[in-house]
Amino acid sequence: MRVKRAWLDGNATDNELAAAGSAAWSAAWSAAWSAAGYAARAAAGAAARAAAGAAAWAADAARAAAGDAQNAELERVLGKLLGCEARAR
């Protein structure tokens, strides 16, 4: 802003004004680029955490289903054995 004022007053050259504008634009672009990068990394991290949570839930559900199937098989075999014992008595 000071360079622009100096340029308007005739105390700065066109090149100085262009350099100051370029530096300001570069700083703004860098800040925006960094903010976008941070936002993208945060979103990717959140998505990874959500995916990991979903995978853990699915693994727990699979273990529970396997346990239920095993229990059903044990109950079937036990019922068969107890049925044989009851008939033998």
Stockholm file with secondary structure:
# STOCKHOLM 1.0

chainA/1-89         MRVKRAWLDGNATDNELAAAGSAAWSAAWSAAWSAAGYAARAAAGAAARAAAGAAAWAADAARAAAGDAQNAELERVLGKLLGCEARAR
#=GR chainA/1-89 SS CHHHHHHHTTCSCHHHHHHHHHHHHHHHHHHHHHHHHHHHHHHHHHHHHHHHHHHHHHHHHHHHHHHHHHHHHHHHHHHHHHHHHHHHC
#=GC SS_cons        CHHHHHHHTTCSCHHHHHHHHHHHHHHHHHHHHHHHHHHHHHHHHHHHHHHHHHHHHHHHHHHHHHHHHHHHHHHHHHHHHHHHHHHHC
//
